[in-house]
Amino acid sequence: MFLFLIVARLSNRYSNPQRKRGEVEKRDPMGTDGRSAAMAAKVAEHVEKLPPVPELVLRLRATLSHPDATFADVVPLLDHDPGLSADLLKFANSARYGVAHRVDSLREAVLYVGMGHLAEFVSTTFLERTLMTTYSSTKGMHQYVDHSRAIADRTRDLVRRSGLAAAHQERASLIGLLHDIGRLVLMLAGSTHMWLAVNASPESMAKFVEHEQDLWGLDHCIVGATICRKWDFPDIFATAIEGHHGPWTGAQVCPEAAFVFLAHFKGIAGIDEAMARAMPEPVFRQLHLTPKDIAGS
């Protein structure tokens, strides 16, 4: 199933004459020597082995998707997972919420975190547990986790600067946390080292994807989008992750992908001038940001 999805995404990408910014030149995505087909099969095998989203997490996400969901609907579900409940209490007692007293009940924790943020918290907790369980012995894992968390935090801050509501900030943060998960699978399937977009320039972001395409015939953006679909994340997660290395075509932009793209450069001295050259001004207007927002710490 997942091999079919990966090949389908590659076929769609290369058959589109209006290539997105950063995509490699049109060519046969499966190659002529079978190398790419073999890599796609290995990737599909690794994706298939990823654990499914637990039934409890699916039930919580389904419950929280209803606008009339209440504490009475949610707290009994949380009671079934002591680990998740403990994580939620720890989160509610963190400095982020500035609670003057210790939060020691699930109902109160949900009150402070908010029903609107709880779905993203549950998904984030599942993701981090899965990564640390599945890839705990993977060389470079700590670097990957640090990078992903940094991008998640910067993405949230950029969305906040753009004026979007807190619910959008949490969703964008989770997309940022997930953005490179396809790279983990490619690394394992290709038996190679971790390769992260750290200290890259805006112009070089596309080269990361080109390098993967040249090496394996597919890229981590497609693989990450496939994983999002396996885990039943909303469609915008797959769309944003597939496009986060080239989030705009002309003046058209996927905002969630663009926020993750920009998060890679946030706080770099002098980056505002480079971003002004790299990203069209209409795209900045759509995001309600300026190049100086990217340079800000």
Beta strands, then each sheet from edge to edge (+ up, - down):
strand 1: 248-249
strand 2: 252-253
sheet 1: 1+ 2-
end
